[in-house]
Structure formats: structure tokens, C-alpha cells
């Protein structure tokens, strides 16, 4: 298992467009990935569940992965979160 926490810097947070790009990245890994924010944890392959977290600018988000490529998944996905674009 691997995990990493980042703070969202995108002015509009994680709305549909950036969340959809994040889900695409998640699906490129074999590991089971979860996203935690605002006291909730969801499976990161679900766009609707990610949107339900209400991630805004300044939100602390933790990406966690379990599986054979967990470390690589966490590093890449944390980078995606840190560099979200509208």
C-alpha cells in the first residue's frame, strides 16, 4: 500500500472536467485506488463518487493505492492532483 497527500491549488477545485481526467489516469493502473477528502473516502474510478467529495481549492486530498503498481500509481496521481487544470 502507498499513499500521498496533496493540497488542491486549482482555483475551481475538482469539478467534472479535471475529475474526469483524473479518473482516466486512475484506470491506467492495476492497483485499487481510493481518494480521501473532507472526512470521506471513495473509490477513485468513479467520477460521481469523486465529485461527491466536494473538493475545492485548498482541500487536502489523500490518494491511496493497493496493488502491484501502487507506488507508481500514487506518485502519478498525486502529481495529477497537484497540477489540476480547468
C-alpha positions as CSV (number, residue, x, y, z in Angstrom):
1,X,0.0,0.0,0.0
2,X,1.1,3.5,-0.8
3,X,-0.4,6.9,-0.1
4,X,0.3,10.6,-0.6
5,X,-1.5,13.8,0.4
6,X,-1.6,16.9,-1.7
7,X,-3.4,20.3,-1.4
8,X,-5.6,21.3,-4.3
9,X,-4.4,24.5,-5.9
10,X,-6.7,24.7,-8.9
11,X,-8.9,27.9,-8.5
12,X,-12.1,26.0,-9.2
13,X,-11.2,22.8,-7.3
14,X,-12.0,19.4,-8.7
15,X,-15.1,19.7,-10.9
16,X,-16.2,17.5,-13.7
17,X,-13.5,18.1,-16.3
18,X,-10.4,17.7,-14.1
19,X,-12.1,14.8,-12.2
20,X,-12.8,13.0,-15.5
21,X,-9.1,13.4,-16.5
22,X,-8.1,12.1,-13.0
23,X,-10.4,9.0,-13.4
24,X,-8.8,8.3,-16.8
25,X,-5.4,8.2,-15.1
26,X,-6.6,6.0,-12.3
27,X,-7.9,3.5,-14.8
28,X,-4.4,3.2,-16.4
29,X,-3.2,1.4,-13.2
30,X,-3.9,-2.1,-12.0
31,X,-4.0,-1.1,-8.3
32,X,-7.1,-0.4,-6.3
33,X,-7.1,3.4,-5.8
34,X,-9.1,5.5,-3.3
35,X,-9.4,9.2,-2.8
36,X,-10.0,10.8,0.6
37,X,-11.0,14.3,1.4
38,X,-13.3,16.2,3.8
39,X,-13.6,13.1,6.0
40,X,-14.8,10.8,3.3
41,X,-13.1,8.1,1.2
42,X,-14.3,6.9,-2.2
43,X,-13.1,4.6,-5.0
44,X,-11.2,6.7,-7.5
45,X,-12.6,5.0,-10.6
46,X,-16.0,6.6,-10.1
47,X,-16.4,10.2,-11.4
48,X,-19.6,10.7,-9.4
49,X,-18.1,9.5,-6.1
50,X,-15.1,11.8,-6.6
51,X,-17.4,14.7,-7.3
52,X,-19.4,13.9,-4.1
53,X,-16.2,14.7,-2.0
54,X,-16.7,18.4,-2.8
55,X,-13.0,19.1,-3.4
56,X,-12.3,22.9,-3.6
57,X,-9.2,24.9,-3.7
58,X,-7.2,24.4,-0.5
59,X,-8.7,21.0,0.2
60,X,-6.2,18.3,1.5
61,X,-6.7,15.2,-0.6
62,X,-5.1,11.8,0.0
63,X,-4.6,9.3,-2.8
64,X,-4.1,5.7,-1.6
65,X,-3.4,2.6,-3.7
66,X,-3.1,-1.1,-3.1
67,X,-1.6,-3.5,-5.6
68,X,1.4,-4.3,-7.7
69,X,1.8,-0.8,-9.2
70,X,0.6,1.1,-6.0
71,X,3.8,3.2,-5.6
72,X,3.8,4.3,-9.3
73,X,0.0,5.0,-9.2
74,X,0.2,7.2,-6.1
75,X,3.1,9.2,-7.4
76,X,1.5,9.9,-10.8
77,X,-2.0,10.5,-9.4
78,X,-0.7,12.9,-6.7
79,X,1.1,14.8,-9.5
80,X,-2.1,15.0,-11.4
81,X,-4.0,16.3,-8.4
82,X,-1.3,18.9,-7.6
83,X,-1.5,20.2,-11.2
84,X,-5.2,20.2,-11.9
85,X,-6.3,22.5,-14.8
86,X,-9.7,23.7,-15.7
